Amino acid sequence: MFAPTFAQIAAKLDTQARFVKVDTEANQPLAGQYQIRSIPTLMIMKNGKETARQAGAMSSSQFESWVLQHL
């Protein structure tokens, strides 16, 4: 359900940030490492460290604002 919003904002901000999707079913060790408990879980990483996390979907404007706020 959130995939179109993610794709839209990822395309819009592709010069400012790198967007990555992880299939937590296929990558369970990675999901465990980052303690992902709900889908979607959105994370912002800087220099290999988590700087922000949001569980649950957002509207496109909310998602864009959230990303820009943490750049």
HTML snippet that shows the backbone in 3Dmol.js (N, CA, C, O; Angstrom):
<script src="https://3Dmol.org/build/3Dmol-min.js"></script>
<div id="view" style="width:600px;height:400px;position:relative"></div>
<script>
const pdb = `
ATOM      1  N   MET A   1       0.812  -1.187   0.000  1.00  0.00           N
ATOM      2  CA  MET A   1       0.000   0.000   0.000  1.00  0.00           C
ATOM      3  C   MET A   1       0.869   1.270   0.000  1.00  0.00           C
ATOM      4  O   MET A   1       0.510   2.258  -0.641  1.00  0.00           O
ATOM      5  N   PHE A   2       1.981   1.253   0.696  1.00  0.00           N
ATOM      6  CA  PHE A   2       2.863   2.412   0.774  1.00  0.00           C
ATOM      7  C   PHE A   2       3.839   2.470  -0.399  1.00  0.00           C
ATOM      8  O   PHE A   2       4.475   3.500  -0.622  1.00  0.00           O
ATOM      9  N   ALA A   3       3.963   1.378  -1.146  1.00  0.00           N
ATOM     10  CA  ALA A   3       4.959   1.291  -2.225  1.00  0.00           C
ATOM     11  C   ALA A   3       4.862   2.419  -3.247  1.00  0.00           C
ATOM     12  O   ALA A   3       5.905   2.958  -3.619  1.00  0.00           O
ATOM     13  N   PRO A   4       3.683   2.814  -3.725  1.00  0.00           N
ATOM     14  CA  PRO A   4       3.633   3.919  -4.691  1.00  0.00           C
ATOM     15  C   PRO A   4       4.135   5.244  -4.109  1.00  0.00           C
ATOM     16  O   PRO A   4       4.807   6.013  -4.796  1.00  0.00           O
ATOM     17  N   THR A   5       3.810   5.502  -2.854  1.00  0.00           N
ATOM     18  CA  THR A   5       4.282   6.726  -2.188  1.00  0.00           C
ATOM     19  C   THR A   5       5.800   6.695  -2.076  1.00  0.00           C
ATOM     20  O   THR A   5       6.473   7.684  -2.368  1.00  0.00           O
ATOM     21  N   PHE A   6       6.332   5.557  -1.651  1.00  0.00           N
ATOM     22  CA  PHE A   6       7.781   5.397  -1.523  1.00  0.00           C
ATOM     23  C   PHE A   6       8.460   5.646  -2.868  1.00  0.00           C
ATOM     24  O   PHE A   6       9.443   6.383  -2.945  1.00  0.00           O
ATOM     25  N   ALA A   7       7.937   5.034  -3.923  1.00  0.00           N
ATOM     26  CA  ALA A   7       8.528   5.180  -5.259  1.00  0.00           C
ATOM     27  C   ALA A   7       8.466   6.630  -5.744  1.00  0.00           C
ATOM     28  O   ALA A   7       9.421   7.131  -6.336  1.00  0.00           O
ATOM     29  N   GLN A   8       7.352   7.291  -5.495  1.00  0.00           N
ATOM     30  CA  GLN A   8       7.182   8.677  -5.932  1.00  0.00           C
ATOM     31  C   GLN A   8       8.198   9.601  -5.251  1.00  0.00           C
ATOM     32  O   GLN A   8       8.850  10.402  -5.921  1.00  0.00           O
ATOM     33  N   ILE A   9       8.333   9.497  -3.945  1.00  0.00           N
ATOM     34  CA  ILE A   9       9.248  10.378  -3.214  1.00  0.00           C
ATOM     35  C   ILE A   9      10.699   9.979  -3.478  1.00  0.00           C
ATOM     36  O   ILE A   9      11.572  10.844  -3.544  1.00  0.00           O
ATOM     37  N   ALA A  10      10.960   8.707  -3.628  1.00  0.00           N
ATOM     38  CA  ALA A  10      12.323   8.263  -3.958  1.00  0.00           C
ATOM     39  C   ALA A  10      12.759   8.851  -5.297  1.00  0.00           C
ATOM     40  O   ALA A  10      13.902   9.289  -5.435  1.00  0.00           O
ATOM     41  N   ALA A  11      11.873   8.865  -6.271  1.00  0.00           N
ATOM     42  CA  ALA A  11      12.202   9.440  -7.580  1.00  0.00           C
ATOM     43  C   ALA A  11      12.389  10.956  -7.472  1.00  0.00           C
ATOM     44  O   ALA A  11      13.285  11.523  -8.098  1.00  0.00           O
ATOM     45  N   LYS A  12      11.556  11.593  -6.689  1.00  0.00           N
ATOM     46  CA  LYS A  12      11.619  13.049  -6.539  1.00  0.00           C
ATOM     47  C   LYS A  12      12.898  13.500  -5.828  1.00  0.00           C
ATOM     48  O   LYS A  12      13.465  14.539  -6.167  1.00  0.00           O
ATOM     49  N   LEU A  13      13.347  12.726  -4.850  1.00  0.00           N
ATOM     50  CA  LEU A  13      14.498  13.123  -4.031  1.00  0.00           C
ATOM     51  C   LEU A  13      15.756  12.318  -4.342  1.00  0.00           C
ATOM     52  O   LEU A  13      16.681  12.277  -3.531  1.00  0.00           O
ATOM     53  N   ASP A  14      15.797  11.676  -5.514  1.00  0.00           N
ATOM     54  CA  ASP A  14      16.908  10.764  -5.811  1.00  0.00           C
ATOM     55  C   ASP A  14      18.277  11.433  -5.851  1.00  0.00           C
ATOM     56  O   ASP A  14      19.286  10.741  -5.720  1.00  0.00           O
ATOM     57  N   THR A  15      18.350  12.729  -6.023  1.00  0.00           N
ATOM     58  CA  THR A  15      19.650  13.409  -6.007  1.00  0.00           C
ATOM     59  C   THR A  15      20.063  13.813  -4.592  1.00  0.00           C
ATOM     60  O   THR A  15      21.202  14.224  -4.369  1.00  0.00           O
ATOM     61  N   GLN A  16      19.141  13.698  -3.640  1.00  0.00           N
ATOM     62  CA  GLN A  16      19.429  14.126  -2.270  1.00  0.00           C
ATOM     63  C   GLN A  16      19.632  12.965  -1.304  1.00  0.00           C
ATOM     64  O   GLN A  16      20.282  13.113  -0.268  1.00  0.00           O
ATOM     65  N   ALA A  17      19.070  11.807  -1.651  1.00  0.00           N
ATOM     66  CA  ALA A  17      19.150  10.656  -0.747  1.00  0.00           C
ATOM     67  C   ALA A  17      19.084   9.368  -1.562  1.00  0.00           C
ATOM     68  O   ALA A  17      18.584   9.356  -2.686  1.00  0.00           O
ATOM     69  N   ARG A  18      19.588   8.304  -0.988  1.00  0.00           N
ATOM     70  CA  ARG A  18      19.493   6.975  -1.603  1.00  0.00           C
ATOM     71  C   ARG A  18      18.394   6.217  -0.875  1.00  0.00           C
ATOM     72  O   ARG A  18      18.418   6.104   0.350  1.00  0.00           O
ATOM     73  N   PHE A  19      17.443   5.706  -1.619  1.00  0.00           N
ATOM     74  CA  PHE A  19      16.308   4.985  -1.062  1.00  0.00           C
ATOM     75  C   PHE A  19      16.481   3.498  -1.328  1.00  0.00           C
ATOM     76  O   PHE A  19      16.802   3.092  -2.445  1.00  0.00           O
ATOM     77  N   VAL A  20      16.269   2.691  -0.299  1.00  0.00           N
ATOM     78  CA  VAL A  20      16.473   1.253  -0.401  1.00  0.00           C
ATOM     79  C   VAL A  20      15.278   0.544   0.237  1.00  0.00           C
ATOM     80  O   VAL A  20      14.809   0.929   1.307  1.00  0.00           O
ATOM     81  N   LYS A  21      14.800  -0.489  -0.434  1.00  0.00           N
ATOM     82  CA  LYS A  21      13.750  -1.337   0.123  1.00  0.00           C
ATOM     83  C   LYS A  21      14.359  -2.691   0.446  1.00  0.00           C
ATOM     84  O   LYS A  21      15.183  -3.206  -0.309  1.00  0.00           O
ATOM     85  N   VAL A  22      13.949  -3.263   1.569  1.00  0.00           N
ATOM     86  CA  VAL A  22      14.443  -4.573   1.973  1.00  0.00           C
ATOM     87  C   VAL A  22      13.253  -5.507   2.157  1.00  0.00           C
ATOM     88  O   VAL A  22      12.283  -5.166   2.833  1.00  0.00           O
ATOM     89  N   ASP A  23      13.336  -6.682   1.551  1.00  0.00           N
ATOM     90  CA  ASP A  23      12.329  -7.715   1.741  1.00  0.00           C
ATOM     91  C   ASP A  23      12.670  -8.422   3.048  1.00  0.00           C
ATOM     92  O   ASP A  23      13.589  -9.240   3.095  1.00  0.00           O
ATOM     93  N   THR A  24      11.928  -8.104   4.109  1.00  0.00           N
ATOM     94  CA  THR A  24      12.256  -8.641   5.432  1.00  0.00           C
ATOM     95  C   THR A  24      11.952 -10.136   5.550  1.00  0.00           C
ATOM     96  O   THR A  24      12.500 -10.810   6.422  1.00  0.00           O
ATOM     97  N   GLU A  25      11.093 -10.650   4.688  1.00  0.00           N
ATOM     98  CA  GLU A  25      10.846 -12.104   4.694  1.00  0.00           C
ATOM     99  C   GLU A  25      12.065 -12.841   4.144  1.00  0.00           C
ATOM    100  O   GLU A  25      12.456 -13.882   4.672  1.00  0.00           O
ATOM    101  N   ALA A  26      12.655 -12.305   3.097  1.00  0.00           N
ATOM    102  CA  ALA A  26      13.817 -12.937   2.473  1.00  0.00           C
ATOM    103  C   ALA A  26      15.114 -12.604   3.214  1.00  0.00           C
ATOM    104  O   ALA A  26      16.114 -13.307   3.063  1.00  0.00           O
ATOM    105  N   ASN A  27      15.098 -11.547   4.004  1.00  0.00           N
ATOM    106  CA  ASN A  27      16.308 -11.101   4.717  1.00  0.00           C
ATOM    107  C   ASN A  27      16.025 -10.994   6.210  1.00  0.00           C
ATOM    108  O   ASN A  27      16.192  -9.933   6.812  1.00  0.00           O
ATOM    109  N   GLN A  28      15.597 -12.099   6.795  1.00  0.00           N
ATOM    110  CA  GLN A  28      15.227 -12.091   8.209  1.00  0.00           C
ATOM    111  C   GLN A  28      16.367 -11.720   9.160  1.00  0.00           C
ATOM    112  O   GLN A  28      16.111 -11.048  10.159  1.00  0.00           O
ATOM    113  N   PRO A  29      17.608 -12.123   8.897  1.00  0.00           N
ATOM    114  CA  PRO A  29      18.689 -11.696   9.793  1.00  0.00           C
ATOM    115  C   PRO A  29      18.856 -10.161   9.816  1.00  0.00           C
ATOM    116  O   PRO A  29      19.105  -9.575  10.870  1.00  0.00           O
ATOM    117  N   LEU A  30      18.720  -9.533   8.666  1.00  0.00           N
ATOM    118  CA  LEU A  30      18.826  -8.080   8.601  1.00  0.00           C
ATOM    119  C   LEU A  30      17.654  -7.425   9.335  1.00  0.00           C
ATOM    120  O   LEU A  30      17.842  -6.443  10.054  1.00  0.00           O
ATOM    121  N   ALA A  31      16.457  -7.962   9.156  1.00  0.00           N
ATOM    122  CA  ALA A  31      15.280  -7.445   9.865  1.00  0.00           C
ATOM    123  C   ALA A  31      15.473  -7.563  11.374  1.00  0.00           C
ATOM    124  O   ALA A  31      15.100  -6.661  12.124  1.00  0.00           O
ATOM    125  N   GLY A  32      16.051  -8.663  11.813  1.00  0.00           N
ATOM    126  CA  GLY A  32      16.328  -8.850  13.235  1.00  0.00           C
ATOM    127  C   GLY A  32      17.392  -7.893  13.744  1.00  0.00           C
ATOM    128  O   GLY A  32      17.272  -7.340  14.837  1.00  0.00           O
ATOM    129  N   GLN A  33      18.429  -7.700  12.949  1.00  0.00           N
ATOM    130  CA  GLN A  33      19.518  -6.794  13.334  1.00  0.00           C
ATOM    131  C   GLN A  33      18.992  -5.385  13.586  1.00  0.00           C
ATOM    132  O   GLN A  33      19.439  -4.709  14.512  1.00  0.00           O
ATOM    133  N   TYR A  34      18.043  -4.943  12.764  1.00  0.00           N
ATOM    134  CA  TYR A  34      17.497  -3.595  12.900  1.00  0.00           C
ATOM    135  C   TYR A  34      16.166  -3.571  13.645  1.00  0.00           C
ATOM    136  O   TYR A  34      15.484  -2.547  13.672  1.00  0.00           O
ATOM    137  N   GLN A  35      15.801  -4.689  14.244  1.00  0.00           N
ATOM    138  CA  GLN A  35      14.596  -4.806  15.070  1.00  0.00           C
ATOM    139  C   GLN A  35      13.352  -4.281  14.352  1.00  0.00           C
ATOM    140  O   GLN A  35      12.584  -3.493  14.905  1.00  0.00           O
ATOM    141  N   ILE A  36      13.173  -4.730  13.121  1.00  0.00           N
ATOM    142  CA  ILE A  36      12.003  -4.341  12.338  1.00  0.00           C
ATOM    143  C   ILE A  36      10.854  -5.245  12.753  1.00  0.00           C
ATOM    144  O   ILE A  36      10.905  -6.461  12.570  1.00  0.00           O
ATOM    145  N   ARG A  37       9.829  -4.641  13.308  1.00  0.00           N
ATOM    146  CA  ARG A  37       8.687  -5.385  13.840  1.00  0.00           C
ATOM    147  C   ARG A  37       7.408  -5.148  13.038  1.00  0.00           C
ATOM    148  O   ARG A  37       6.490  -5.966  13.086  1.00  0.00           O
ATOM    149  N   SER A  38       7.339  -4.030  12.299  1.00  0.00           N
ATOM    150  CA  SER A  38       6.134  -3.746  11.517  1.00  0.00           C
ATOM    151  C   SER A  38       6.528  -3.300  10.115  1.00  0.00           C
ATOM    152  O   SER A  38       7.643  -2.839   9.870  1.00  0.00           O
ATOM    153  N   ILE A  39       5.575  -3.454   9.213  1.00  0.00           N
ATOM    154  CA  ILE A  39       5.795  -3.106   7.814  1.00  0.00           C
ATOM    155  C   ILE A  39       4.772  -2.037   7.442  1.00  0.00           C
ATOM    156  O   ILE A  39       3.583  -2.262   7.664  1.00  0.00           O
ATOM    157  N   PRO A  40       5.151  -0.920   6.903  1.00  0.00           N
ATOM    158  CA  PRO A  40       6.535  -0.540   6.649  1.00  0.00           C
ATOM    159  C   PRO A  40       7.208   0.040   7.889  1.00  0.00           C
ATOM    160  O   PRO A  40       6.567   0.671   8.729  1.00  0.00           O
ATOM    161  N   THR A  41       8.492  -0.186   7.979  1.00  0.00           N
ATOM    162  CA  THR A  41       9.346   0.518   8.930  1.00  0.00           C
ATOM    163  C   THR A  41      10.292   1.354   8.083  1.00  0.00           C
ATOM    164  O   THR A  41      11.023   0.823   7.247  1.00  0.00           O
ATOM    165  N   LEU A  42      10.275   2.642   8.297  1.00  0.00           N
ATOM    166  CA  LEU A  42      11.104   3.566   7.530  1.00  0.00           C
ATOM    167  C   LEU A  42      12.247   4.018   8.412  1.00  0.00           C
ATOM    168  O   LEU A  42      12.047   4.410   9.562  1.00  0.00           O
ATOM    169  N   MET A  43      13.448   3.960   7.862  1.00  0.00           N
ATOM    170  CA  MET A  43      14.634   4.351   8.625  1.00  0.00           C
ATOM    171  C   MET A  43      15.479   5.294   7.794  1.00  0.00           C
ATOM    172  O   MET A  43      15.553   5.177   6.571  1.00  0.00           O
ATOM    173  N   ILE A  44      16.109   6.224   8.474  1.00  0.00           N
ATOM    174  CA  ILE A  44      17.085   7.093   7.828  1.00  0.00           C
ATOM    175  C   ILE A  44      18.430   6.774   8.467  1.00  0.00           C
ATOM    176  O   ILE A  44      18.580   6.783   9.689  1.00  0.00           O
ATOM    177  N   MET A  45      19.395   6.496   7.613  1.00  0.00           N
ATOM    178  CA  MET A  45      20.737   6.153   8.064  1.00  0.00           C
ATOM    179  C   MET A  45      21.711   7.213   7.558  1.00  0.00           C
ATOM    180  O   MET A  45      21.620   7.656   6.413  1.00  0.00           O
ATOM    181  N   LYS A  46      22.634   7.611   8.412  1.00  0.00           N
ATOM    182  CA  LYS A  46      23.719   8.507   8.015  1.00  0.00           C
ATOM    183  C   LYS A  46      25.018   7.895   8.518  1.00  0.00           C
ATOM    184  O   LYS A  46      25.159   7.584   9.700  1.00  0.00           O
ATOM    185  N   ASN A  47      25.957   7.729   7.605  1.00  0.00           N
ATOM    186  CA  ASN A  47      27.260   7.160   7.950  1.00  0.00           C
ATOM    187  C   ASN A  47      27.117   5.827   8.694  1.00  0.00           C
ATOM    188  O   ASN A  47      27.861   5.554   9.636  1.00  0.00           O
ATOM    189  N   GLY A  48      26.160   5.006   8.267  1.00  0.00           N
ATOM    190  CA  GLY A  48      25.982   3.690   8.848  1.00  0.00           C
ATOM    191  C   GLY A  48      25.235   3.653  10.159  1.00  0.00           C
ATOM    192  O   GLY A  48      25.101   2.586  10.758  1.00  0.00           O
ATOM    193  N   LYS A  49      24.739   4.797  10.626  1.00  0.00           N
ATOM    194  CA  LYS A  49      24.019   4.842  11.900  1.00  0.00           C
ATOM    195  C   LYS A  49      22.597   5.334  11.678  1.00  0.00           C
ATOM    196  O   LYS A  49      22.351   6.248  10.891  1.00  0.00           O
ATOM    197  N   GLU A  50      21.671   4.709  12.387  1.00  0.00           N
ATOM    198  CA  GLU A  50      20.269   5.113  12.286  1.00  0.00           C
ATOM    199  C   GLU A  50      20.074   6.471  12.956  1.00  0.00           C
ATOM    200  O   GLU A  50      20.474   6.674  14.102  1.00  0.00           O
ATOM    201  N   THR A  51      19.453   7.399  12.222  1.00  0.00           N
ATOM    202  CA  THR A  51      19.194   8.732  12.773  1.00  0.00           C
ATOM    203  C   THR A  51      17.705   9.016  12.937  1.00  0.00           C
ATOM    204  O   THR A  51      17.330   9.944  13.653  1.00  0.00           O
ATOM    205  N   ALA A  52      16.855   8.230  12.286  1.00  0.00           N
ATOM    206  CA  ALA A  52      15.409   8.404  12.421  1.00  0.00           C
ATOM    207  C   ALA A  52      14.710   7.110  12.044  1.00  0.00           C
ATOM    208  O   ALA A  52      15.200   6.329  11.229  1.00  0.00           O
ATOM    209  N   ARG A  53      13.546   6.902  12.663  1.00  0.00           N
ATOM    210  CA  ARG A  53      12.746   5.698  12.392  1.00  0.00           C
ATOM    211  C   ARG A  53      11.273   6.065  12.498  1.00  0.00           C
ATOM    212  O   ARG A  53      10.863   6.849  13.354  1.00  0.00           O
ATOM    213  N   GLN A  54      10.499   5.478  11.607  1.00  0.00           N
ATOM    214  CA  GLN A  54       9.047   5.678  11.594  1.00  0.00           C
ATOM    215  C   GLN A  54       8.398   4.349  11.253  1.00  0.00           C
ATOM    216  O   GLN A  54       8.706   3.752  10.221  1.00  0.00           O
ATOM    217  N   ALA A  55       7.518   3.889  12.099  1.00  0.00           N
ATOM    218  CA  ALA A  55       6.767   2.667  11.809  1.00  0.00           C
ATOM    219  C   ALA A  55       5.397   3.080  11.283  1.00  0.00           C
ATOM    220  O   ALA A  55       4.710   3.902  11.888  1.00  0.00           O
ATOM    221  N   GLY A  56       5.015   2.506  10.163  1.00  0.00           N
ATOM    222  CA  GLY A  56       3.715   2.810   9.580  1.00  0.00           C
ATOM    223  C   GLY A  56       3.828   3.732   8.381  1.00  0.00           C
ATOM    224  O   GLY A  56       4.805   4.461   8.209  1.00  0.00           O
ATOM    225  N   ALA A  57       2.793   3.672   7.559  1.00  0.00           N
ATOM    226  CA  ALA A  57       2.771   4.451   6.319  1.00  0.00           C
ATOM    227  C   ALA A  57       2.466   5.913   6.598  1.00  0.00           C
ATOM    228  O   ALA A  57       1.898   6.268   7.631  1.00  0.00           O
ATOM    229  N   MET A  58       2.858   6.747   5.648  1.00  0.00           N
ATOM    230  CA  MET A  58       2.581   8.179   5.699  1.00  0.00           C
ATOM    231  C   MET A  58       2.059   8.603   4.332  1.00  0.00           C
ATOM    232  O   MET A  58       2.216   7.885   3.345  1.00  0.00           O
ATOM    233  N   SER A  59       1.446   9.760   4.287  1.00  0.00           N
ATOM    234  CA  SER A  59       1.057  10.329   2.992  1.00  0.00           C
ATOM    235  C   SER A  59       2.324  10.781   2.274  1.00  0.00           C
ATOM    236  O   SER A  59       3.385  10.866   2.892  1.00  0.00           O
ATOM    237  N   SER A  60       2.228  11.070   0.988  1.00  0.00           N
ATOM    238  CA  SER A  60       3.427  11.519   0.256  1.00  0.00           C
ATOM    239  C   SER A  60       4.002  12.786   0.842  1.00  0.00           C
ATOM    240  O   SER A  60       5.219  12.898   0.987  1.00  0.00           O
ATOM    241  N   SER A  61       3.154  13.750   1.185  1.00  0.00           N
ATOM    242  CA  SER A  61       3.675  15.009   1.733  1.00  0.00           C
ATOM    243  C   SER A  61       4.322  14.780   3.096  1.00  0.00           C
ATOM    244  O   SER A  61       5.351  15.384   3.398  1.00  0.00           O
ATOM    245  N   GLN A  62       3.735  13.919   3.920  1.00  0.00           N
ATOM    246  CA  GLN A  62       4.336  13.615   5.220  1.00  0.00           C
ATOM    247  C   GLN A  62       5.680  12.912   5.051  1.00  0.00           C
ATOM    248  O   GLN A  62       6.653  13.242   5.729  1.00  0.00           O
ATOM    249  N   PHE A  63       5.723  11.943   4.143  1.00  0.00           N
ATOM    250  CA  PHE A  63       6.962  11.195   3.914  1.00  0.00           C
ATOM    251  C   PHE A  63       8.057  12.117   3.393  1.00  0.00           C
ATOM    252  O   PHE A  63       9.187  12.073   3.879  1.00  0.00           O
ATOM    253  N   GLU A  64       7.736  12.944   2.417  1.00  0.00           N
ATOM    254  CA  GLU A  64       8.723  13.874   1.864  1.00  0.00           C
ATOM    255  C   GLU A  64       9.231  14.816   2.956  1.00  0.00           C
ATOM    256  O   GLU A  64      10.438  15.028   3.072  1.00  0.00           O
ATOM    257  N   SER A  65       8.342  15.373   3.744  1.00  0.00           N
ATOM    258  CA  SER A  65       8.746  16.288   4.823  1.00  0.00           C
ATOM    259  C   SER A  65       9.628  15.573   5.833  1.00  0.00           C
ATOM    260  O   SER A  65      10.624  16.127   6.297  1.00  0.00           O
ATOM    261  N   TRP A  66       9.261  14.337   6.175  1.00  0.00           N
ATOM    262  CA  TRP A  66      10.026  13.565   7.145  1.00  0.00           C
ATOM    263  C   TRP A  66      11.448  13.318   6.639  1.00  0.00           C
ATOM    264  O   TRP A  66      12.418  13.486   7.379  1.00  0.00           O
ATOM    265  N   VAL A  67      11.560  12.918   5.371  1.00  0.00           N
ATOM    266  CA  VAL A  67      12.896  12.684   4.795  1.00  0.00           C
ATOM    267  C   VAL A  67      13.698  13.971   4.787  1.00  0.00           C
ATOM    268  O   VAL A  67      14.842  13.984   5.240  1.00  0.00           O
ATOM    269  N   LEU A  68      13.129  15.044   4.288  1.00  0.00           N
ATOM    270  CA  LEU A  68      13.845  16.322   4.191  1.00  0.00           C
ATOM    271  C   LEU A  68      14.271  16.839   5.559  1.00  0.00           C
ATOM    272  O   LEU A  68      15.336  17.441   5.704  1.00  0.00           O
ATOM    273  N   GLN A  69      13.442  16.602   6.545  1.00  0.00           N
ATOM    274  CA  GLN A  69      13.752  17.041   7.909  1.00  0.00           C
ATOM    275  C   GLN A  69      15.006  16.363   8.456  1.00  0.00           C
ATOM    276  O   GLN A  69      15.721  16.935   9.279  1.00  0.00           O
ATOM    277  N   HIS A  70      15.265  15.147   7.997  1.00  0.00           N
ATOM    278  CA  HIS A  70      16.387  14.371   8.538  1.00  0.00           C
ATOM    279  C   HIS A  70      17.606  14.304   7.617  1.00  0.00           C
ATOM    280  O   HIS A  70      18.553  13.572   7.906  1.00  0.00           O
ATOM    281  N   LEU A  71      17.597  15.043   6.530  1.00  0.00           N
ATOM    282  CA  LEU A  71      18.765  15.031   5.643  1.00  0.00           C
ATOM    283  C   LEU A  71      19.916  15.810   6.250  1.00  0.00           C
ATOM    284  O   LEU A  71      20.983  15.908   5.643  1.00  0.00           O
TER     285      LEU A  71
END
`;
const viewer = $3Dmol.createViewer("view");
viewer.addModel(pdb, "pdb");
viewer.setStyle({}, {cartoon: {color: "spectrum"}});
viewer.zoomTo();
viewer.render();
</script>
